[in-house]
Amino acid sequence: MMETPDKVISVKDLTKKFGDFAAVDHISFDVFKGEIFGFLGANGAGKTTAMRMLCGLSIPTSGTGYVAGCDIIKQSELIKRRIGYMSQKFSLYSSLTVNENIILFSTIYGMTKAEIKDASAKLYRELDMENMRDTLVKDIPVGWKQKLAFAVSTIHNPEIVFLDEPTGGVDPVTRRKFWELIYQASSRGMTIFVTTHYLDEAEYCNRISIMVDGKIKALGSPEELKKEYDGSSMDEVFRKVAETAVRDD
C-alpha cells in the first residue's frame, strides 16, 4: 500500500465574511509535507485574507483549518511558533544591522539565546555573510537581502514557511536564485506555501490553486491544469480560470 503523505495544512469550507461580503467563500484544500504549493489569484480574489487565517492572524467566520497540527481557531498563537513568514513588502528592518535582524526575528519566533547563537552561526556559514554582520540591511544588495529574509523566516526550522509575493520587484536572475533556496528548503522536508504574481513561477510549484472571487476555481499540478484548461502555459491557464472574475481590487 502506498504511504499517504503527511498533511501539514488541511482546510475545509473555510469562510471569512465582512458583513455580507464573503472575502473567502468555503474553500477546501490540503497541503502536504515538503510540497511547494502555489496560491494564486487576481487582486481581490481573497488570497491575503485566506493566508492571514492560515497564519493565525484572523479568525474564520466558519469552516475548519489545521496548520502544522494546530487548530487555526483555537491554537492561533501556537501556529505562529511553528511557521515562518516572508513578505516582499515587509521582511526585514532596513535600519537595523544584519545581526540585529537575526536576533530580533529569532526572539519573535521564541528561540532561546543558546538556540539563536547556534542558528545564527550556521546561517552565516551557509550564506557566507560573516563579513556583513554589522552592516545595515539597507546597505546590502537586493539579492543578499532576499537570502537573508528567507533565512531569517526559516531560522527556527518551521514545518511550513509562508511566502507572500517574495520575489516582487526583483530582476529575473535574483528571482531564479531565490527559487533555488525554495527548492533546497523543500528537499529538507519543509513545506512552502507561496503567492506570486509571476505566473512563470507557478511552473516551479508541485501544485497550484487559483482563487477567483473568494472561491478556489482550479487546483492541481501545472501539467494537470494546462491539460484541463488546454493551455500552453500557466499564464494562459490563469487567464482562462480568472476570466469570470467580478472583483478587481
N, C-alpha and C positions, 0 to 999 in steps of 0.2 A: 504494500500500500504506500502511495506517495505521501511523504510528510507534508502536513499543512503548515505554511509559513506563519510565523507569529504576526498577529495584528498589533500594530503599535498605535493606530488610530482607527476607531470604529464609530461611525456616526449613523444615527437612524432618525429620519424625519426631523432633523434639526431645523428649527424655525426661530427667526428673530423679527419681531414686529415693533414698529414705532407708530403707535396709534393703530390706524387701519392699514398702514403701509407695511408689507412683508418684504423687508430687505433681504432676508434669506428665507426661502419658502420650501420647507420639508425636503431638505437634501439628505441623501444617504450614500455612504461610501466607506470603504475600508482602505487602509494603507498598511503595507507590510514591512517587516524589519529589513533594513538595508536597501529599500526601494527609493528611487528618485521619482517623486510624484509631482507632476506639474499641475498647478491650479490656475487655470486661465479664465479670462472673461474680460469683456469690454468695461470701460468706466461705467460705474453704476450697477454692475452685474451682481454685486454682493460679496465679492471676494474678500475685501478687507473686513467686513462685518463677520463673515464666517471665520476668518483667521483669528480675529480677536476672541471669539468664543472658544476656539480650539486652544488658544494660549492662556485661557483663564482670565481674560481681561473684560469679558462681557458675558452676562448670564443669559442663556437662551430663554425665549418665551415658551417654547415647548420642544419636545423631542429629547433624545439622549445622545451622549457622546462620551467616549473614553479616549484619553490621550496618555500614553506611557503607563497604562494600567490605572489611571486616575479618572474619577468622575468629574466632568467639566463643570458640573453644578455644585457638587458637594466638596470637591477637593481642588478647587482652583489654585489655592496657594501652593499646594504640593506640586501641581503641574509646572509651576514657574521654576521649580528647582530641578525638574527633570528634562527641561527643553532648553534649547538655545534659540536665539533670535537675532537676525541681522536684517537691517533695512538700508536701502540705498539712501534714504532721506536722513536717517539718524542712526549711526552705528558707533561712532567714536566721538570723544570730546577733543576738538581740534586745538584747544588752548591748553591741554594737558600733554605731558610727555608720553612717549610710548609706554614706559614703565608704569606711570601713574594710571593710564587707561587699563592696563593689565590688572593692576591691583584693585582698582575700582570695580571692574566688572566681575572679577573673581570673588570679591566680597559680596556683591549683589547676588551672585549665584550660591552663596552660602558656604564657600570654601574656607577652610581653616588656614592660619598663617603658614603652617608646615606644608599643606597641600598647595598653596599659592606659590611658595618658594620652589617646590619640585616642578610644578606645572609650568611656571614661567621660565625656569631654566631649560626645560625641554622645548618650549616654544621658541626661545631664542636660538637654540641649536638647530631646530628643524627649519626655521625661516631664515637663518643666517642674519639675524638682526641685532646681534650683541652690540655692535657699534652705534645703534640707534636708540639705545635705552633712554637716554636723556634728551632726545630730540623731540621737539613739539610735533604733534601729529600733523598740524597744518603745513609743516615744512618738509614732509616726506612725499615722494612721488605717489601718484594715484594708485599705481599697481601695488605698491607696498602697503598703502592704506587698506586696499581690499584684502590682501593676505592677512594683515593684522586684524581687521574686523572679523573675518571668518574665524581666525584662530582664537580670538577672544570670545566669540559666541559659542565656541565648542571646547573651551579650555577645561570645563568641568565634565567633559566626556558625556554629554547628554545622549539620551536614546534617540531624540529627534531634534533636528535644527530647522527652524522656520526661516526661510529666506524670502523677504518681501522686496521684489524687484532689485536684487543685489547688484546687477550689472548696469543699471540705468546710467546713461551719460558717460560711459567709458568707451574707449576705442575697441575695435574687434580683436586685436591681439591680446589686450588685457582681459577681455571677456573670455577668450579661449583659455587663457592661463587660469582664470578663476574656476572654470568648469573642470579643469584638471584637479583642483582642490576638492571639488564636489565629488568627483569620481573616487578619489583617494579615501574620503570620509565614508562613502557608501561601501567601498570594498572592505572597510573595517567593521561593517555592520551597522553604521549609523544611518538612520532614515532621514532623507532630505525632502522637505515639503517646500516647493519653490513657486513663486509667482513671477511672471515675466511678461513684458510687452514685446520682447524679441521672439517672434514665432519660430525663427530658425533654432532657438534654444530648446523649444518644445521637442525637437527631434532627439535631443540628448536624454530625455526622460524615459523611464521604463513604462510609465503610464501617465495619462493626462485626463483631467476633467475640464470641461468647458461650461462655465456658468453663463446663463442668459436670463436676465430679469429675475434674479433670485433663485433660479432653479438650475440643476445640473442637467444639461441637454445632451451631453456626449461624454462617454467615459471609456477609455481603452488605451492600448498601446498606440504609438504613432502609426505603425503599419496597419493595425486594425482599423483605426479611424480613417486613414487615407483610402483603405479599401471600401469601408462602409459608405463614405461620402464621395467616392470616386474623385479624389483629389490627388494631385501630384506632389503637394507639399502641405505642411501643417498650416501655412498661411491661407492656402486655398480652402482647406477644411474649416478653419476658423471662420472665414468669411461666409461659408455656406451655413454653418451652425448658427452664427450670430445675426444672420440677415433679417430674422424676425424680431430682433430686439426692439423694445419700445423705449427703455431708459437710455439716456445718452449722457448722463452726468451723475 
